[in-house]
Amino acid sequence: MRTIIMASTLLAAGLAVPALADGSGSRCTPGPDGRIVAASEVSKRLEDLGYRVDRIKAEHGCYEVRAVNDSGFPINAVYAWATGELVQARLH
């Protein structure tokens, strides 16, 4: 049951964030002060939700994350460098 709730929450959060229609990638660039959130912080957030992070890859100003929950349910997620917020999530 916990797995379903976590997966649903993560999927809903990913769907609630609109896709970038203009293609500029503005959500995946460093902030005006050049600050970026560390990949370890993004990893810790997912681990706190019960996911085991398999891979974090910095690409196009975002962190692309592949993770699996304790039931083996995999996700691919994209987090913005500047804020560490979820930009997109996909369940497999």
ABEGO torsion letter per residue (X at the ends): XAAAAAAAAAAAAAAABBBBAAGAGAAABBBAAGBBBBAAAAAAAAAAAGBBBABBBBBGGBBBBBBBBAAGBBBBBBBBAAAGBBABBBBX
